Amino acid sequence: MSATSDLALCYAQQGNLEQAVQGFQRTLSLDPNDSQARVALGRAYQLQGKLDAAIEAFRKALEQNARLAQARDFLSQAYEAKGWKEAAAAERLMAKRLNPQ
């Protein structure tokens, strides 16, 4: 990730999720293919309770790299929070297959 992403991660760790979102959006404006920044953006949205935005970010990250176990895990959590149990279970299974630990 870039210096912009690193700063956004610092904001997220401090609980300043709005600044984190802005930082990850800035990173993605500079490099739209940064799937890790997209996952982090989704996680920040998820922590803010913005599940639709989080789901969109996780799905886009997975379009870029279908092997991102963490994105699948976070996506399963977002689906679960929306009450989409079957979709959540499917993503959780995929995450386990990608990272069996």
C-alpha positions in Angstrom: 0.0 0.0 0.0 1.0 3.6 -0.4 1.8 6.3 2.1 -1.8 7.6 1.7 -3.1 4.2 2.7 -0.7 4.0 5.6 -2.0 7.3 6.9 -5.6 6.1 6.4 -4.8 3.0 8.4 -3.5 5.2 11.2 -6.8 7.1 11.2 -8.7 3.9 11.3 -6.7 2.5 14.2 -7.4 5.8 16.1 -11.1 5.3 15.4 -11.3 8.3 13.0 -13.2 6.3 10.4 -14.3 9.3 8.3 -10.7 10.4 7.8 -9.8 6.8 7.1 -12.5 6.5 4.4 -11.3 9.8 2.8 -7.7 8.4 2.8 -8.6 5.1 1.2 -10.7 6.9 -1.4 -7.7 9.1 -2.2 -5.5 6.1 -2.5 -8.0 4.5 -4.9 -8.3 7.7 -6.9 -4.5 7.4 -7.5 -4.5 3.6 -7.9 -7.9 2.1 -8.6 -6.3 -1.4 -8.7 -5.1 -1.3 -5.1 -7.3 -4.2 -3.9 -5.9 -4.0 -0.3 -6.9 -0.4 0.0 -10.4 -1.3 -1.3 -10.7 -4.0 1.4 -9.6 -1.5 4.0 -12.1 1.0 2.7 -14.8 -1.6 2.9 -13.8 -2.4 6.5 -14.0 1.3 7.5 -17.5 1.5 6.0 -18.4 -1.7 7.8 -17.3 -0.3 11.1 -19.3 2.9 10.4 -22.4 0.7 9.8 -22.5 1.6 6.1 -23.1 -2.0 5.1 -24.1 -1.3 1.5 -21.0 0.7 0.8 -18.9 -1.9 2.6 -20.4 -4.7 0.5 -19.7 -2.8 -2.7 -16.1 -2.2 -1.7 -15.5 -5.9 -0.8 -17.1 -7.1 -4.0 -15.0 -4.7 -6.1 -11.8 -5.9 -4.3 -12.8 -9.5 -5.0 -13.4 -8.7 -8.7 -9.8 -7.5 -8.7 -8.5 -10.5 -6.8 -10.8 -13.4 -6.0 -8.3 -14.9 -3.6 -8.5 -12.2 -0.9 -9.6 -14.3 2.0 -9.9 -11.3 4.3 -12.3 -9.6 1.9 -14.4 -12.7 1.8 -14.5 -12.9 5.6 -15.5 -9.2 5.9 -18.0 -9.7 3.2 -19.5 -12.6 5.0 -19.8 -10.5 8.2 -21.6 -7.7 6.2 -24.0 -10.2 4.6 -24.7 -11.7 8.1 -25.4 -8.2 9.5 -27.9 -7.7 6.6 -29.6 -11.0 7.4 -28.3 -12.7 4.2 -27.4 -15.9 5.9 -26.9 -18.1 2.8 -24.6 -15.6 1.1 -22.7 -15.1 4.4 -22.2 -18.9 4.7 -21.0 -19.1 1.1 -18.4 -16.4 1.6 -17.3 -17.8 4.9 -16.7 -21.2 3.3 -14.7 -19.5 0.5 -12.6 -17.6 3.0 -11.9 -20.8 4.9 -10.8 -22.6 1.7 -8.5 -19.7 0.8 -7.1 -19.5 4.4 -7.7 -22.8 6.2 -6.1 -21.7 9.5 
